[in-house]
Structure formats: structure tokens, C-alpha cells
Amino acid sequence: MGPVSAPVLTEAEHITWLRVDVGLAMSARREAARLAKRIGLGADRVSAVEIAVTEAATNLQKHAVDGALALRVTRSGAHAAVEFVATDTGPGIPHLPSALADGTSSTGTLGVGLGAIARLADVFDIHTLPGRGTTVMAQFWAGAEARREEPAGIDAGGLTRPIGGEELCGDTWALRSAHAPGTAPADGGAASGAGPVLAMMCDGLGHGPQAARAGEVAREAFRGTRHTRPQQVLQDLHRALKGTRGAAIAVARLDFAAGSVEFSGVGNVSGFLVEDGRRNSLLSVPGIVGHHMPHLRTFTAAAGPGSAFVTHSDGLSDRWSPESFPGLFVRRSTVVSAQILREAGGRRDDIGILVVKATRA
């Protein structure tokens, strides 16, 4: 029998990024249908995915100053969904409730088809900043009994995007139970992901296949480590990454029920705790996991109700501020990730961002 891995709640999947051009709607429809069939959606749901993604792509073509549509399979425990994220750099939606009404359209807004997308999707969310841009997210889950709520009251979502000209991304992330593999608390909650969780953000050095390989090794080691504290997990990742290019990695233990966050990072990976419109930085130390492991430090912070943990690679500027995104941090984590990426992300590096927060009762 092979090694036992900890329950993985969710982790980065391959994302197809499509830029706005004349063929966007057709390309998005074709890719969405392929993913929907891959996870076993029935013919009616495949059609629903195609309609929704075509509406989103058409909106981008007609109204966005610039934008992109991301398509992937996302997973929550044993369940899978087709997810798309449409994000643009303007003009935003002046009156969102009107735009969400089926059939509503007005010049200069992204109103066309939003109501239909919301109605067809199993999970839908949107955030808009008038004059700056909008992010739309929709998920279509496989199986009539698929669990569509995040496990253990955790809402986690992130995005990765490779540097221009590369297909593979060296940045990756994962979220797993903080219980050691093969163990469970007395109430059996580990199987469902109950209790504290461990989050990892990894930035494989460089770009392309070798950076992506370092990320894959880190994610595999993260699944398999029996340790549940950030510094110990990083030591295991350091051993696993020897022989690779190495990586900058941050690991956090998040216990929202207890109101605590523990964070340990090596290299240029940022960590923040966002609460009440403010953010507190969680510091990393210089080094390269897999090559030069410094003396590790763990930073702790109190995580009050409504707080969110954000971690990202240096492909995003760390100058973003929660105050500049009014209303964002009550949206779903994937939407939070996409809006920050839209404003803080560049195209001269791989990008990875992960947002984790407690779901509201």
C-alpha cells in the first residue's frame, strides 16, 4: 500500500485562459463543452454550460475595454464542476440589480445575459467596480447530489496564470485538512475536512516546464506530509524539492473557528490577513525551498469573524489595498482572487493567488 495523503479540500487545476478577440465566443463554447463532458455532465447541463459561457464571452467582446475568460475543472472533495471566470478592465456596471435581470441591456454595461448565466449556473457570483472592471464567476457541478457548499465552512478559491508565451505555470496552490494523513479526530471530522486547514502557495523558480515540475513536487509533498504546523511542513517540502529548481513557498494553518492563523514563508511569496477593510502582512524570510532553507519563523495573527487569508506569488504587486475594492471581500473567494489579479497582476511572470475565508452562516 502506498503512502496515505491528507484529505485535499481543493487545489489548483489547469486553467485555459482566453483573451478577448473575434473568436472568443466560439473558442470558449468549445472548451467549456469539452470540460463538461469530461466530468460527466448530461446533455442538458452541457448545453447550459455552453449557453452561459457564450453569453459571458459575448459580453466581453461587446463591452469590455480589455479582458479574459478562464475555464477549468474545479473540485471540492470528491465532487467536480466546470467553472468559468470572466474578468475585464472596464467599464463596470453602474446598476448591478438591473443588469442581473434576464434580457436587460444598456449601452456601456455588461448587462447582456447576466441574468441567464445566474439562472443556469449552480453557483454564480459577481463583483463590479464602475469605471474599473467586473468579474463574473459561474460553476456547473456534476451529479444531482453533488455537494455544492464548501467543506467545513471554508470558502477557498484561487487562480494561476502562466507568463506570456508559456503553457505551463510554475505557480500552484493547495488546501488540505490540517489533520495528519491516516488520522482523524474523535468525531471523524477529518474525512469531511472539519477543523483547521493548511494552505500552501508555491512559486516554482523561473518559468515553463521546470518551474511547473517544482510546483507539482511541492503539491504532492504537501498532500503527503504528516506534519500539521507550517514550519514542519516547509521542512518536508524542502526535502522533497531537492533535485528541482526549488521554489518560494508559504504555508499557513488557518483555524477560523478558533480565530487564529499561523504563517511561515520562504522567498517572495506574500501573505495577508484581511479584516474590516484592512490588511496585516504576514512576513516571509529570504531563501529557496529545496536549495537554501533559512532559519524559519512562524507569524501568528488573530482571525476575527469575516476575516480572509490572501496569499500570492510575486507575479502580483503587493501594493493592492482592500479599501480600493469596496464590497469585494464578502464575495466568493474565486471572485476576490480574480479582482485582485485583474488590478495587481502583470504579464512578465507566472501568477498564483489563493484566498481562504470562513463561509457566512
Phi, psi and chi 1 to 4 in degrees:
 res  aa     phi    psi   chi1   chi2   chi3   chi4
   1 MET       -  137.1  177.7 -179.9  -65.6      -
   2 GLY   -77.7  176.9      -      -      -      -
   3 PRO   -64.6  147.5   22.4  -32.5      -      -
   4 VAL   -90.3  129.3  178.3      -      -      -
   5 SER   -98.0  152.9  -66.2      -      -      -
   6 ALA   -69.7  153.6      -      -      -      -
   7 PRO   -58.9  121.3  -21.9   32.6      -      -
   8 VAL   -90.8  123.2  173.5      -      -      -
   9 LEU   -80.9  -45.1  -55.7 -177.5      -      -
  10 THR  -166.4  157.3 -174.3      -      -      -
  11 GLU  -157.2  169.0   59.3 -174.3    5.2      -
  12 ALA   -62.3  138.3      -      -      -      -
  13 GLU  -119.6  162.8  -57.4  -83.3   -4.5      -
  14 HIS   -62.0  133.4  174.7   73.7      -      -
  15 ILE  -116.3  132.6  -59.5  176.9      -      -
  16 THR   -93.7  116.6  -61.2      -      -      -
  17 TRP  -100.2  126.8  -75.2   92.8      -      -
  18 LEU  -119.2  122.5  -57.7  172.6      -      -
  19 ARG   -81.8  159.5  -59.9  -68.2  -59.0  170.8
  20 VAL   -69.2  120.5  174.0      -      -      -
  21 ASP  -156.7 -177.2   59.9   27.0      -      -
  22 VAL   -66.3  -24.3  -66.6      -      -      -
  23 GLY   -97.7   11.1      -      -      -      -
  24 LEU   -59.0  -49.0  175.3   62.5      -      -
  25 ALA   -60.4  -43.9      -      -      -      -
  26 MET   -66.6  -45.0 -177.3  177.9  -63.4      -
  27 SER   -63.9  -42.0  -61.9      -      -      -
  28 ALA   -65.8  -42.4      -      -      -      -
  29 ARG   -61.5  -44.1 -175.5 -176.3 -176.1   98.4
  30 ARG   -64.6  -45.7 -178.4  168.8   55.7 -113.6
  31 GLU   -67.0  -40.0  176.3   66.4    7.5      -
  32 ALA   -63.5  -41.7      -      -      -      -
  33 ALA   -63.7  -39.5      -      -      -      -
  34 ARG   -62.4  -44.8 -177.2 -175.4   71.8   82.0
  35 LEU   -66.7  -40.0  -65.0  177.1      -      -
  36 ALA   -62.9  -41.4      -      -      -      -
  37 LYS   -68.9  -34.6  -67.3  171.9 -176.3  175.6
  38 ARG   -62.4  -36.1 -170.1  179.2  108.1 -167.2
  39 ILE   -93.2    4.2   66.6  170.7      -      -
  40 GLY    88.9   22.7      -      -      -      -
  41 LEU   -68.1  144.0  -69.8 -176.8      -      -
  42 GLY   -72.1  170.6      -      -      -      -
  43 ALA   -58.6  -40.7      -      -      -      -
  44 ASP   -64.5  -40.8  -71.3  -13.2      -      -
  45 ARG   -74.0  -33.4  -66.1  -55.1  -74.0  159.6
  46 VAL   -60.2  -42.6  172.4      -      -      -
  47 SER   -63.1  -39.4  -65.3      -      -      -
  48 ALA   -63.3  -41.9      -      -      -      -
  49 VAL   -61.1  -44.7  173.5      -      -      -
  50 GLU   -61.7  -43.8  -69.7  177.6  -42.3      -
  51 ILE   -62.7  -47.3  -68.1  168.8      -      -
  52 ALA   -64.3  -45.7      -      -      -      -
  53 VAL   -70.0  -31.8   79.1      -      -      -
  54 THR   -66.0  -41.3  -59.5      -      -      -
  55 GLU   -60.6  -45.3  -67.2  -75.0    0.4      -
  56 ALA   -62.9  -43.4      -      -      -      -
  57 ALA   -65.5  -40.3      -      -      -      -
  58 THR   -64.3  -39.3  -58.7      -      -      -
  59 ASN   -57.6  -46.0  -72.8  -18.6      -      -
  60 LEU   -62.0  -44.1  -72.0  172.8      -      -
  61 GLN   -62.4  -39.8  -73.0  175.4  -49.1      -
  62 LYS   -82.3  -34.4  -72.2 -176.7  176.5 -180.0
  63 HIS  -122.9  -21.6  -56.3  -70.6      -      -
  64 ALA   -78.5  141.6      -      -      -      -
  65 VAL   -66.7  -45.5  174.6      -      -      -
  66 ASP  -156.4  155.0 -173.0   21.7      -      -
  67 GLY  -179.5 -177.6      -      -      -      -
  68 ALA  -154.9  157.9      -      -      -      -
  69 LEU  -124.7  125.8 -165.9  147.7      -      -
  70 ALA  -108.3  133.9      -      -      -      -
  71 LEU  -126.4  137.7  -76.3  153.3      -      -
  72 ARG  -161.3  169.0   65.2  178.3  168.9 -170.9
  73 VAL   -93.9  129.1  169.9      -      -      -
  74 THR  -116.7  152.0 -172.4      -      -      -
  75 ARG  -129.9  146.8  -57.2  179.6 -169.4  -82.4
  76 SER  -131.9  103.3  177.4      -      -      -
  77 GLY    61.7 -123.9      -      -      -      -
  78 ALA   -87.4   -2.8      -      -      -      -
  79 HIS  -100.4  151.3  -57.8  -60.7      -      -
  80 ALA  -130.7  152.3      -      -      -      -
  81 ALA  -145.1  152.4      -      -      -      -
  82 VAL   -84.9  131.1  173.9      -      -      -
  83 GLU  -128.3  138.3  178.0 -176.4   76.9      -
  84 PHE  -127.0  148.7   71.1   76.3      -      -
  85 VAL  -128.2  119.4  177.0      -      -      -
  86 ALA  -107.2  125.6      -      -      -      -
  87 THR  -136.6  142.2 -177.5      -      -      -
  88 ASP  -142.7  167.5   70.0   80.7      -      -
  89 THR  -103.9   24.1   56.7      -      -      -
  90 GLY   145.9  163.7      -      -      -      -
  91 PRO   -93.8    3.2   33.7  -35.3      -      -
  92 GLY    81.1  172.8      -      -      -      -
  93 ILE  -117.7  114.4  -56.4  174.4      -      -
  94 PRO   -65.0  -37.9  -21.5   32.7      -      -
  95 HIS  -134.4   94.0 -169.1 -105.0      -      -
  96 LEU   -62.8  -43.7 -171.4   55.2      -      -
  97 PRO   -56.2  -39.3  -27.0   36.1      -      -
  98 SER   -66.8  -39.8  -63.5      -      -      -
  99 ALA   -65.7  -26.2      -      -      -      -
 100 LEU   -84.5   -6.8  -72.2  170.9      -      -
 101 ALA   -74.5  132.8      -      -      -      -
 102 ASP   -54.0  131.6  -84.1  -11.3      -      -
 103 GLY    83.0   -1.9      -      -      -      -
 104 THR   -80.3  136.2  -61.6      -      -      -
 105 SER  -148.9  143.8  172.5      -      -      -
 106 SER  -146.3  144.3   60.3      -      -      -
 107 THR   -58.1  134.4  -58.4      -      -      -
 108 GLY    84.8    4.5      -      -      -      -
 109 THR  -121.2  167.9   73.9      -      -      -
 110 LEU   -98.1   48.2  -63.9  178.7      -      -
 111 GLY   -83.6  -21.9      -      -      -      -
 112 VAL   -67.1  117.9 -178.1      -      -      -
 113 GLY    82.6   -3.4      -      -      -      -
 114 LEU   -63.3  -40.2  -76.6  178.5      -      -
 115 GLY   -61.9  -39.4      -      -      -      -
 116 ALA   -65.8  -41.2      -      -      -      -
 117 ILE   -61.4  -46.1  -63.1  171.8      -      -
 118 ALA   -60.7  -37.2      -      -      -      -
 119 ARG   -73.9  -36.2  175.9  168.6   43.7   81.1
 120 LEU   -79.4  -31.4  -69.7  168.4      -      -
 121 ALA   -78.1  151.7      -      -      -      -
 122 ASP   -74.6  -36.9  -66.0  -46.8      -      -
 123 VAL  -132.6  130.6  176.7      -      -      -
 124 PHE  -138.6  141.0  172.9   86.4      -      -
 125 ASP  -153.4  156.6 -158.2    8.2      -      -
 126 ILE  -152.7  146.0 -176.2  170.6      -      -
 127 HIS  -142.0  134.5 -178.0  -97.6      -      -
 128 THR  -132.9  145.1 -171.9      -      -      -
 129 LEU  -124.7  101.3  -65.9  166.6      -      -
 130 PRO   -51.3  128.9  -29.1   37.3      -      -
 131 GLY    85.5   -6.7      -      -      -      -
 132 ARG  -125.2  -41.8  -70.1  164.0   58.2 -170.6
 133 GLY   153.6  169.4      -      -      -      -
 134 THR  -136.3  145.9  -59.8      -      -      -
 135 THR  -124.2  131.2  -70.7      -      -      -
 136 VAL  -119.2  133.5  175.5      -      -      -
 137 MET  -128.0  136.0 -177.9  -87.4  -75.7      -
 138 ALA  -140.6  141.4      -      -      -      -
 139 GLN  -127.6  144.9  -63.6  174.2  -13.0      -
 140 PHE  -130.0  106.4  -59.6   79.5      -      -
 141 TRP   -89.0  145.1  -72.5   88.5      -      -
 142 ALA   -85.9  135.0      -      -      -      -
 143 GLY    93.9  129.2      -      -      -      -
 144 ALA   -62.2  -28.1      -      -      -      -
 145 GLU  -102.2   14.1  -59.0  -58.5  -39.6      -
 146 ALA   -61.0  136.7      -      -      -      -
 147 ARG   -77.3  116.4  179.5  172.6   52.5 -175.6
 148 ARG  -100.7   -5.6  -65.3  171.4 -177.8  140.4
 149 GLU   -93.0  145.8  -66.6  -60.9  -41.0      -
 150 GLU   -66.1  144.2  -67.0   79.5    2.5      -
 151 PRO   -67.2  146.9   25.2  -33.3      -      -
 152 ALA    59.7   26.2      -      -      -      -
 153 GLY    68.3   22.8      -      -      -      -
 154 ILE  -107.2  131.5  -66.5  -66.1      -      -
 155 ASP  -110.5  110.4  170.4   17.3      -      -
 156 ALA  -128.5  136.9      -      -      -      -
 157 GLY  -160.7  144.9      -      -      -      -
 158 GLY  -152.5  174.5      -      -      -      -
 159 LEU  -139.7  151.4  -66.3  167.6      -      -
 160 THR  -130.2  150.2   58.8      -      -      -
 161 ARG  -149.6  127.2 -169.6 -178.8   72.4 -169.0
 162 PRO   -74.7  159.3   27.4  -33.9      -      -
 163 ILE   -59.2  151.4 -169.9  173.8      -      -
 164 GLY   -54.9  133.0      -      -      -      -
 165 GLY    95.1   -7.7      -      -      -      -
 166 GLU  -113.5  147.9  -69.2  -74.2   -5.3      -
 167 GLU   -91.8  -34.4  -67.8  -67.5  -35.8      -
 168 LEU   -99.8  145.7  -62.5  176.4      -      -
 169 CYS  -110.5  132.9 -174.8      -      -      -
 170 GLY   -82.3   -8.3      -      -      -      -
 171 ASP   -94.3  139.9  -67.4    1.7      -      -
 172 THR  -154.0  167.3 -168.9      -      -      -
 173 TRP  -151.0  164.1   54.0  -95.5      -      -
 174 ALA  -158.0  154.3      -      -      -      -
 175 LEU  -133.4  128.4 -173.4   80.3      -      -
 176 ARG  -140.8  166.3   48.4  156.5  -84.2 -164.7
 177 SER   -61.3  146.4  165.9      -      -      -
 178 ALA   -85.0    3.1      -      -      -      -
 179 HIS   -81.7  142.4  -59.9  -65.3      -      -
 180 ALA   -63.1  146.5      -      -      -      -
 181 PRO   -55.0  137.1  -25.1   34.2      -      -
 182 GLY    80.3    2.0      -      -      -      -
 183 THR  -119.2  164.9   69.5      -      -      -
 184 ALA  -156.3  150.6      -      -      -      -
 185 PRO   -68.7  169.7   25.5  -33.6      -      -
 186 ALA   -58.1  -31.2      -      -      -      -
 187 ASP   -86.6    3.2   61.5    2.0      -      -
 188 GLY    75.4   14.6      -      -      -      -
 189 GLY   -68.8  -18.4      -      -      -      -
 190 ALA   -60.9  -34.0      -      -      -      -
 191 ALA   -61.9  -29.8      -      -      -      -
 192 SER  -102.1    4.5   61.9      -      -      -
 193 GLY    83.1   16.8      -      -      -      -
 194 ALA   -67.5  153.6      -      -      -      -
 195 GLY    89.0 -162.8      -      -      -      -
 196 PRO   -65.2  156.5   23.7  -33.5      -      -
 197 VAL  -128.0  158.5  -64.4      -      -      -
 198 LEU  -109.6  132.5  -71.5  172.7      -      -
 199 ALA  -118.3  139.8      -      -      -      -
 200 MET  -129.3  135.6  178.8 -164.5   71.2      -
 201 MET  -119.4  128.6  171.5   58.2   64.3      -
 202 CYS  -127.4  132.1  172.5      -      -      -
 203 ASP  -119.7   95.7  179.0   -5.8      -      -
 204 GLY   -63.0  136.0      -      -      -      -
 205 LEU   -62.8  139.1  -95.6   61.7      -      -
 206 GLY    79.0 -152.1      -      -      -      -
 207 HIS  -141.5  170.3  -49.0  106.2      -      -
 208 GLY    81.3 -161.4      -      -      -      -
 209 PRO   -58.7  -38.7  -25.0   34.0      -      -
 210 GLN   -70.9  -36.9  -66.7  -56.4  -47.4      -
 211 ALA   -66.7  -40.6      -      -      -      -
 212 ALA   -64.5  -36.5      -      -      -      -
 213 ARG   -63.3  -41.8  175.0   57.1 -177.1  160.7
 214 ALA   -60.3  -40.5      -      -      -      -
 215 GLY   -63.3  -41.0      -      -      -      -
 216 GLU   -63.4  -42.7  -69.5  172.1    3.6      -
 217 VAL   -63.4  -43.0  171.2      -      -      -
 218 ALA   -62.7  -41.8      -      -      -      -
 219 ARG   -67.5  -39.5 -156.4  163.8   64.1  176.3
 220 GLU   -63.5  -43.3 -177.6  177.4   -5.3      -
 221 ALA   -66.6  -35.5      -      -      -      -
 222 PHE   -64.1  -39.7 -179.9   69.9      -      -
 223 ARG   -62.9  -38.1  -64.0 -171.2 -160.4  108.7
 224 GLY   -92.5  -15.2      -      -      -      -
 225 THR   -62.9  141.4  176.6      -      -      -
 226 ARG   -89.7   -6.5  -62.8 -172.2   62.8   82.9
 227 HIS   -82.6  155.2  -69.4  117.9      -      -
 228 THR  -129.0    8.7   61.9      -      -      -
 229 ARG  -115.2  141.5  -62.3  -67.3  175.4 -179.8
 230 PRO   -52.6  -45.7  -30.7   37.7      -      -
 231 GLN   -63.1  -41.5  -73.3 -171.0 -161.0      -
 232 GLN   -67.2  -39.0  -64.2  170.6  -44.5      -
 233 VAL   -62.0  -43.5  172.5      -      -      -
 234 LEU   -62.0  -36.1  -84.0  170.1      -      -
 235 GLN   -63.0  -41.0  -67.2  -72.7    0.4      -
 236 ASP   -64.6  -40.9  -76.1  -13.0      -      -
 237 LEU   -66.1  -36.6  -59.4 -174.9      -      -
 238 HIS   -59.3  -46.0  176.2   63.7      -      -
 239 ARG   -64.3  -40.7  -74.1 -173.3  -75.2  -89.6
 240 ALA   -67.5  -32.0      -      -      -      -
 241 LEU   -87.0   -3.0  -77.7  165.4      -      -
 242 LYS   -62.7  133.5  -70.0 -179.1  177.7  178.6
 243 GLY    96.8   -9.3      -      -      -      -
 244 THR  -105.5 -178.8   73.4      -      -      -
 245 ARG   -65.9  -20.9  -77.2 -172.3  173.3 -177.9
 246 GLY    89.7  176.5      -      -      -      -
 247 ALA  -159.0  159.3      -      -      -      -
 248 ALA   -93.2  130.2      -      -      -      -
 249 ILE  -139.9  140.1  -60.8  179.1      -      -
 250 ALA  -122.7  139.6      -      -      -      -
 251 VAL  -127.6  134.5  176.9      -      -      -
 252 ALA  -129.7  141.8      -      -      -      -
 253 ARG  -104.8  118.8  179.2 -174.5  173.3   96.6
 254 LEU  -113.8  119.5  -48.8  171.4      -      -
 255 ASP  -127.1   84.8 -169.2  -18.2      -      -
 256 PHE   -68.1  -30.1  -68.3  111.1      -      -
 257 ALA   -63.9  -39.2      -      -      -      -
 258 ALA   -87.4   -8.8      -      -      -      -
 259 GLY    73.3   37.9      -      -      -      -
 260 SER  -138.1  149.0   66.9      -      -      -
 261 VAL  -132.7  133.0  170.5      -      -      -
 262 GLU  -116.0  134.4  -59.6  173.7   16.7      -
 263 PHE  -137.3  134.0  177.6   89.5      -      -
 264 SER  -140.5  126.3 -173.0      -      -      -
 265 GLY  -136.8  151.6      -      -      -      -
 266 VAL  -130.1  124.3  175.1      -      -      -
 267 GLY    91.0 -168.9      -      -      -      -
 268 ASN   -83.5   66.9  -68.5  -32.5      -      -
 269 VAL  -124.4  127.7  179.9      -      -      -
 270 SER   -95.4  146.3  -61.7      -      -      -
 271 GLY  -135.3  137.9      -      -      -      -
 272 PHE  -140.6  147.9  -55.4   97.7      -      -
 273 LEU  -112.4  120.1 -170.3   65.2      -      -
 274 VAL  -105.3  128.7  176.9      -      -      -
 275 GLU  -154.2  131.7 -172.6  173.3    1.3      -
 276 ASP    54.2   41.1  -64.4  -31.2      -      -
 277 GLY    76.1    6.5      -      -      -      -
 278 ARG  -122.8  159.1  -59.2 -177.5  -57.7  -86.5
 279 ARG  -128.6  143.7   73.2  175.3 -158.9 -175.3
 280 ASN  -113.6  130.2  -66.1  -40.9      -      -
 281 SER   -79.2  139.9  -63.4      -      -      -
 282 LEU  -112.9  115.3  -57.6  165.2      -      -
 283 LEU   -84.1  143.2  -58.9  178.8      -      -
 284 SER  -101.8  162.0  -64.0      -      -      -
 285 VAL  -110.9  152.4  -63.8      -      -      -
 286 PRO   -63.1  147.5  -20.1   32.4      -      -
 287 GLY   152.0  177.6      -      -      -      -
 288 ILE  -134.3  115.2  -57.9  173.1      -      -
 289 VAL   -67.0  127.7 -179.6      -      -      -
 290 GLY   101.7  -16.4      -      -      -      -
 291 HIS  -129.8  -59.0  -70.5  -91.1      -      -
 292 HIS  -131.3  103.7  171.0   61.5      -      -
 293 MET   -96.4  116.1  180.0   65.4   82.5      -
 294 PRO   -77.9 -178.5   32.2  -35.9      -      -
 295 HIS   -69.7  117.1  176.8   70.2      -      -
 296 LEU   -78.8  150.5  -64.9  174.6      -      -
 297 ARG  -130.9  147.0  -62.6 -178.6   61.6 -171.8
 298 THR  -114.5  128.6  -65.4      -      -      -
 299 PHE  -105.6  136.8  -63.8   88.4      -      -
 300 THR  -117.1  152.5   60.8      -      -      -
 301 ALA  -151.2  152.3      -      -      -      -
 302 ALA   -83.3  132.2      -      -      -      -
 303 ALA  -112.7   95.7      -      -      -      -
 304 GLY   -76.7  177.0      -      -      -      -
 305 PRO   -57.1  134.0  -22.5   33.2      -      -
 306 GLY    82.6    3.9      -      -      -      -
 307 SER   -77.6  159.1   60.1      -      -      -
 308 ALA  -136.2  143.1      -      -      -      -
 309 PHE  -101.8  128.7  170.7   72.1      -      -
 310 VAL  -124.7  129.6 -178.4      -      -      -
 311 THR  -135.4  140.7  179.7      -      -      -
 312 HIS  -153.9  161.8   60.3   73.2      -      -
 313 SER   -79.7  175.7   67.4      -      -      -
 314 ASP   -80.8    7.4   63.6   -7.4      -      -
 315 GLY   -68.8  -16.1      -      -      -      -
 316 LEU  -108.8  139.8  -77.5   83.5      -      -
 317 SER   -66.3  141.7  167.1      -      -      -
 318 ASP   -91.8   16.1   62.2    4.2      -      -
 319 ARG   -90.1    0.4  -64.8 -179.5 -179.2  178.0
 320 TRP   -65.6  153.9   61.0  -90.8      -      -
 321 SER  -133.9  135.4  168.7      -      -      -
 322 PRO   -56.8  -32.2  -22.6   32.5      -      -
 323 GLU   -63.7  -22.7  -66.1   94.4  -29.8      -
 324 SER   -85.1    0.8   67.0      -      -      -
 325 PHE  -124.0   67.0  -64.2   94.3      -      -
 326 PRO   -58.1  131.2   17.6  -30.1      -      -
 327 GLY    78.8    0.7      -      -      -      -
 328 LEU   -73.9  -43.0  177.2   59.6      -      -
 329 PHE   -77.6    3.3  -80.6   85.5      -      -
 330 VAL   -96.1   -5.7  -61.6      -      -      -
 331 ARG   -82.0  173.8  -49.8  -41.9  -50.5  168.4
 332 ARG   -66.6  152.9  -74.3 -177.3  171.1  -94.8
 333 SER   -61.6  -35.3  -71.7      -      -      -
 334 THR   -63.9  -38.5  -61.1      -      -      -
 335 VAL   -67.0  -40.5  172.7      -      -      -
 336 VAL   -58.7  -47.0  178.4      -      -      -
 337 SER   -59.2  -44.5  -65.2      -      -      -
 338 ALA   -67.3  -38.6      -      -      -      -
 339 GLN   -68.4  -39.8  -74.8  -74.0   64.8      -
 340 ILE   -65.9  -43.7  -64.5  174.4      -      -
 341 LEU   -60.3  -40.9 -173.6  153.5      -      -
 342 ARG   -59.2  -40.4 -179.2 -175.7   59.3   77.5
 343 GLU   -94.3  -27.6  -66.1 -145.8   -7.4      -
 344 ALA  -108.5   -8.5      -      -      -      -
 345 GLY   -86.6  143.8      -      -      -      -
 346 GLY  -110.5 -176.7      -      -      -      -
 347 ARG  -117.3   11.7  -63.6 -160.1  168.9  -86.0
 348 ARG  -103.5   16.3  -63.2 -177.9  179.2  179.1
 349 ASP  -160.6  159.7 -159.4   -5.4      -      -
 350 ASP   -62.4  154.1  -68.1  -21.5      -      -
 351 ILE  -129.8  137.2  -73.1  175.2      -      -
 352 GLY  -143.3  134.0      -      -      -      -
 353 ILE  -143.6  141.5  179.1  170.7      -      -
 354 LEU  -136.1  134.9  171.1   65.2      -      -
 355 VAL  -123.2  131.0  176.3      -      -      -
 356 VAL  -131.4  132.1 -172.8      -      -      -
 357 LYS  -151.2  167.4   58.9 -179.7 -176.7  172.0
 358 ALA   -81.2  141.1      -      -      -      -
 359 THR   -72.6  151.5   54.8      -      -      -
 360 ARG   -81.0  143.4  -68.2 -179.2  177.7  -88.6
 361 ALA   -66.6      -      -      -      -      -
